[in-house]
Amino acid sequence: MTVEERLERIEAMLAVLVERQTVREWYTTEQAAQLLGKTEFTVREWCRNFRLKAEKRMSGRGAYPQWVISHTELLRYQREGLLPLQQSV
């Protein structure tokens, strides 16, 4: 492996590390799932069942909005866990 190839590999790994450490204001369900070590389906279900405080926003990828989760809510989940299940009337 040449020095240039090694440098390219190091730069690629650094880019991945920087991406992981970037704090965003809002996260998609995919990004939140990666951070929480869960599947995207699980995080979407938590949003749908109001176990996480999330909002629906247009993503620009069609007519259907996607769930987004705030950084504050992710921190709350890490401290306190899921919100209790809502009782149906």
TORMISE-777636 format. One record per atom (N, C-alpha, C): residue in three letters; atom name; x, y, z. Coordinates in nm, 3 decimals, padded with zeros to 5 digits. Layout:
<pts>
> ALA, CA, X, Y, Z
...
</pts>
This chain:
<pts>
> MET, N, 00.085, -00.117, 00.000
> MET, CA, 00.000, 00.000, 00.000
> MET, C, 00.090, 00.124, 00.000
> THR, N, 00.062, 00.215, -00.090
> THR, CA, 00.144, 00.335, -00.100
> THR, C, 00.103, 00.436, 00.007
> VAL, N, 00.187, 00.535, 00.025
> VAL, CA, 00.161, 00.640, 00.123
> VAL, C, 00.034, 00.716, 00.085
> GLU, N, 00.015, 00.742, -00.044
> GLU, CA, -00.104, 00.814, -00.088
> GLU, C, -00.231, 00.735, -00.059
> GLU, N, -00.227, 00.604, -00.082
> GLU, CA, -00.343, 00.521, -00.052
> GLU, C, -00.373, 00.519, 00.097
> ARG, N, -00.269, 00.512, 00.177
> ARG, CA, -00.288, 00.513, 00.322
> ARG, C, -00.349, 00.646, 00.368
> LEU, N, -00.300, 00.756, 00.312
> LEU, CA, -00.354, 00.887, 00.347
> LEU, C, -00.501, 00.898, 00.309
> GLU, N, -00.537, 00.845, 00.193
> GLU, CA, -00.677, 00.848, 00.151
> GLU, C, -00.765, 00.768, 00.246
> ARG, N, -00.715, 00.654, 00.291
> ARG, CA, -00.790, 00.572, 00.387
> ARG, C, -00.807, 00.646, 00.519
> ILE, N, -00.702, 00.710, 00.565
> ILE, CA, -00.707, 00.785, 00.691
> ILE, C, -00.806, 00.899, 00.680
> GLU, N, -00.804, 00.971, 00.568
> GLU, CA, -00.897, 01.082, 00.547
> GLU, C, -01.042, 01.032, 00.546
> ALA, N, -01.065, 00.918, 00.483
> ALA, CA, -01.200, 00.862, 00.478
> ALA, C, -01.248, 00.825, 00.618
> MET, N, -01.160, 00.764, 00.698
> MET, CA, -01.197, 00.727, 00.834
> MET, C, -01.222, 00.851, 00.920
> LEU, N, -01.143, 00.955, 00.901
> LEU, CA, -01.165, 01.080, 00.975
> LEU, C, -01.299, 01.142, 00.940
> ALA, N, -01.335, 01.137, 00.813
> ALA, CA, -01.464, 01.192, 00.771
> ALA, C, -01.579, 01.118, 00.840
> VAL, N, -01.567, 00.987, 00.853
> VAL, CA, -01.670, 00.908, 00.921
> VAL, C, -01.677, 00.947, 01.068
> LEU, N, -01.563, 00.963, 01.133
> LEU, CA, -01.561, 01.001, 01.275
> LEU, C, -01.620, 01.139, 01.297
> VAL, N, -01.589, 01.232, 01.211
> VAL, CA, -01.644, 01.368, 01.223
> VAL, C, -01.795, 01.364, 01.206
> GLU, N, -01.845, 01.284, 01.111
> GLU, CA, -01.989, 01.272, 01.088
> GLU, C, -02.058, 01.218, 01.212
> ARG, N, -01.997, 01.121, 01.279
> ARG, CA, -02.057, 01.063, 01.399
> ARG, C, -02.063, 01.163, 01.514
> GLN, N, -01.966, 01.251, 01.523
> GLN, CA, -01.957, 01.344, 01.634
> GLN, C, -02.036, 01.473, 01.610
> THR, N, -02.087, 01.492, 01.490
> THR, CA, -02.161, 01.614, 01.459
> THR, C, -02.295, 01.612, 01.531
> VAL, N, -02.322, 01.719, 01.604
> VAL, CA, -02.451, 01.732, 01.673
> VAL, C, -02.544, 01.809, 01.582
> ARG, N, -02.657, 01.749, 01.554
> ARG, CA, -02.757, 01.813, 01.469
> ARG, C, -02.872, 01.861, 01.556
> GLU, N, -02.948, 01.953, 01.503
> GLU, CA, -03.068, 01.997, 01.575
> GLU, C, -03.178, 01.893, 01.562
> TRP, N, -03.191, 01.831, 01.444
> TRP, CA, -03.293, 01.730, 01.416
> TRP, C, -03.227, 01.610, 01.350
> TYR, N, -03.279, 01.490, 01.380
> TYR, CA, -03.228, 01.366, 01.324
> TYR, C, -03.341, 01.291, 01.255
> THR, N, -03.310, 01.225, 01.143
> THR, CA, -03.406, 01.137, 01.080
> THR, C, -03.414, 01.010, 01.163
> THR, N, -03.512, 00.926, 01.135
> THR, CA, -03.523, 00.800, 01.208
> THR, C, -03.402, 00.712, 01.181
> GLU, N, -03.348, 00.719, 01.061
> GLU, CA, -03.228, 00.640, 01.028
> GLU, C, -03.108, 00.686, 01.111
> GLN, N, -03.087, 00.816, 01.119
> GLN, CA, -02.976, 00.870, 01.197
> GLN, C, -02.993, 00.839, 01.345
> ALA, N, -03.115, 00.856, 01.396
> ALA, CA, -03.142, 00.828, 01.537
> ALA, C, -03.119, 00.680, 01.568
> ALA, N, -03.161, 00.593, 01.478
> ALA, CA, -03.143, 00.449, 01.497
> ALA, C, -02.994, 00.414, 01.508
> GLN, N, -02.913, 00.474, 01.423
> GLN, CA, -02.768, 00.448, 01.430
> GLN, C, -02.712, 00.495, 01.563
> LEU, N, -02.753, 00.611, 01.608
> LEU, CA, -02.702, 00.664, 01.735
> LEU, C, -02.748, 00.581, 01.855
> LEU, N, -02.869, 00.527, 01.847
> LEU, CA, -02.926, 00.453, 01.960
> LEU, C, -02.899, 00.303, 01.954
> GLY, N, -02.844, 00.257, 01.842
> GLY, CA, -02.817, 00.114, 01.828
> GLY, C, -02.943, 00.032, 01.808
> LYS, N, -03.043, 00.091, 01.745
> LYS, CA, -03.171, 00.023, 01.718
> LYS, C, -03.192, 00.020, 01.568
> THR, N, -03.295, -00.054, 01.525
> THR, CA, -03.328, -00.053, 01.382
> THR, C, -03.413, 00.069, 01.352
> GLU, N, -03.413, 00.110, 01.226
> GLU, CA, -03.493, 00.226, 01.187
> GLU, C, -03.641, 00.197, 01.208
> PHE, N, -03.684, 00.074, 01.180
> PHE, CA, -03.824, 00.036, 01.201
> PHE, C, -03.865, 00.059, 01.346
> THR, N, -03.781, 00.019, 01.440
> THR, CA, -03.811, 00.035, 01.583
> THR, C, -03.828, 00.182, 01.618
> VAL, N, -03.739, 00.266, 01.571
> VAL, CA, -03.746, 00.410, 01.601
> VAL, C, -03.872, 00.470, 01.539
> ARG, N, -03.906, 00.431, 01.416
> ARG, CA, -04.030, 00.480, 01.353
> ARG, C, -04.152, 00.438, 01.433
> GLU, N, -04.154, 00.315, 01.482
> GLU, CA, -04.266, 00.268, 01.563
> GLU, C, -04.276, 00.345, 01.694
> TRP, N, -04.164, 00.374, 01.756
> TRP, CA, -04.165, 00.455, 01.878
> TRP, C, -04.226, 00.591, 01.850
> CYS, N, -04.191, 00.651, 01.737
> CYS, CA, -04.247, 00.781, 01.700
> CYS, C, -04.397, 00.768, 01.676
> ARG, N, -04.436, 00.668, 01.599
> ARG, CA, -04.577, 00.647, 01.565
> ARG, C, -04.663, 00.623, 01.688
> ASN, N, -04.607, 00.555, 01.787
> ASN, CA, -04.680, 00.524, 01.910
> ASN, C, -04.656, 00.626, 02.021
> PHE, N, -04.594, 00.739, 01.986
> PHE, CA, -04.568, 00.850, 02.079
> PHE, C, -04.481, 00.808, 02.198
> ARG, N, -04.392, 00.713, 02.176
> ARG, CA, -04.297, 00.673, 02.280
> ARG, C, -04.176, 00.766, 02.279
> LEU, N, -04.154, 00.836, 02.165
> LEU, CA, -04.056, 00.944, 02.152
> LEU, C, -04.131, 01.066, 02.102
> LYS, N, -04.090, 01.183, 02.147
> LYS, CA, -04.149, 01.306, 02.095
> LYS, C, -04.083, 01.334, 01.960
> ALA, N, -04.161, 01.329, 01.855
> ALA, CA, -04.109, 01.350, 01.721
> ALA, C, -04.210, 01.430, 01.640
> GLU, N, -04.163, 01.483, 01.530
> GLU, CA, -04.248, 01.562, 01.441
> GLU, C, -04.242, 01.503, 01.302
> LYS, N, -04.348, 01.528, 01.226
> LYS, CA, -04.350, 01.489, 01.085
> LYS, C, -04.311, 01.612, 01.003
> ARG, N, -04.214, 01.593, 00.914
> ARG, CA, -04.171, 01.702, 00.826
> ARG, C, -04.158, 01.650, 00.684
> MET, N, -04.186, 01.740, 00.592
> MET, CA, -04.168, 01.704, 00.452
> MET, C, -04.019, 01.688, 00.425
> SER, N, -03.985, 01.581, 00.356
> SER, CA, -03.844, 01.550, 00.334
> SER, C, -03.798, 01.585, 00.194
> GLY, N, -03.891, 01.618, 00.106
> GLY, CA, -03.853, 01.645, -00.032
> GLY, C, -03.841, 01.517, -00.113
> ARG, N, -03.880, 01.403, -00.051
> ARG, CA, -03.870, 01.275, -00.121
> ARG, C, -04.008, 01.216, -00.145
> GLY, N, -04.102, 01.299, -00.181
> GLY, CA, -04.235, 01.248, -00.210
> GLY, C, -04.341, 01.322, -00.132
> ALA, N, -04.462, 01.269, -00.140
> ALA, CA, -04.577, 01.337, -00.080
> ALA, C, -04.590, 01.310, 00.068
> TYR, N, -04.516, 01.216, 00.122
> TYR, CA, -04.534, 01.176, 00.260
> TYR, C, -04.425, 01.233, 00.350
> PRO, N, -04.463, 01.293, 00.461
> PRO, CA, -04.362, 01.346, 00.554
> PRO, C, -04.292, 01.233, 00.629
> GLN, N, -04.173, 01.263, 00.679
> GLN, CA, -04.100, 01.164, 00.758
> GLN, C, -04.084, 01.213, 00.900
> TRP, N, -04.066, 01.120, 00.992
> TRP, CA, -04.044, 01.155, 01.131
> TRP, C, -03.906, 01.215, 01.148
> VAL, N, -03.897, 01.318, 01.232
> VAL, CA, -03.769, 01.375, 01.274
> VAL, C, -03.772, 01.390, 01.426
> ILE, N, -03.655, 01.368, 01.486
> ILE, CA, -03.643, 01.368, 01.632
> ILE, C, -03.539, 01.472, 01.671
> SER, N, -03.571, 01.555, 01.768
> SER, CA, -03.478, 01.660, 01.809
> SER, C, -03.362, 01.601, 01.890
> HIS, N, -03.254, 01.674, 01.890
> HIS, CA, -03.136, 01.634, 01.969
> HIS, C, -03.174, 01.629, 02.117
> THR, N, -03.253, 01.726, 02.160
> THR, CA, -03.298, 01.731, 02.300
> THR, C, -03.376, 01.605, 02.337
> GLU, N, -03.461, 01.558, 02.246
> GLU, CA, -03.540, 01.437, 02.273
> GLU, C, -03.450, 01.314, 02.280
> LEU, N, -03.348, 01.307, 02.196
> LEU, CA, -03.255, 01.193, 02.204
> LEU, C, -03.183, 01.192, 02.338
> LEU, N, -03.143, 01.308, 02.385
> LEU, CA, -03.077, 01.316, 02.516
> LEU, C, -03.174, 01.275, 02.627
> ARG, N, -03.301, 01.319, 02.616
> ARG, CA, -03.402, 01.280, 02.716
> ARG, C, -03.420, 01.129, 02.716
> TYR, N, -03.428, 01.068, 02.598
> TYR, CA, -03.444, 00.923, 02.588
> TYR, C, -03.326, 00.851, 02.652
> GLN, N, -03.205, 00.899, 02.629
> GLN, CA, -03.087, 00.835, 02.686
> GLN, C, -03.086, 00.844, 02.838
> ARG, N, -03.141, 00.952, 02.893
> ARG, CA, -03.147, 00.967, 03.040
> ARG, C, -03.264, 00.891, 03.101
> GLU, N, -03.383, 00.900, 03.038
> GLU, CA, -03.506, 00.854, 03.103
> GLU, C, -03.573, 00.735, 03.035
> GLY, N, -03.537, 00.706, 02.911
> GLY, CA, -03.601, 00.595, 02.840
> GLY, C, -03.724, 00.640, 02.763
> LEU, N, -03.801, 00.543, 02.719
> LEU, CA, -03.921, 00.572, 02.639
> LEU, C, -04.031, 00.634, 02.723
> LEU, N, -04.114, 00.711, 02.657
> LEU, CA, -04.232, 00.767, 02.723
> LEU, C, -04.332, 00.653, 02.744
> PRO, N, -04.418, 00.664, 02.846
> PRO, CA, -04.514, 00.556, 02.872
> PRO, C, -04.615, 00.545, 02.758
> LEU, N, -04.668, 00.424, 02.743
> LEU, CA, -04.772, 00.401, 02.643
> LEU, C, -04.895, 00.483, 02.678
> GLN, N, -04.959, 00.540, 02.577
> GLN, CA, -05.080, 00.619, 02.597
> GLN, C, -05.198, 00.524, 02.607
> GLN, N, -05.285, 00.547, 02.703
> GLN, CA, -05.406, 00.466, 02.717
> GLN, C, -05.507, 00.510, 02.613
> SER, N, -05.564, 00.416, 02.539
> SER, CA, -05.667, 00.453, 02.441
> SER, C, -05.801, 00.468, 02.512
> VAL, N, -05.881, 00.560, 02.462
> VAL, CA, -06.009, 00.592, 02.527
> VAL, C, -06.117, 00.499, 02.479
</pts>
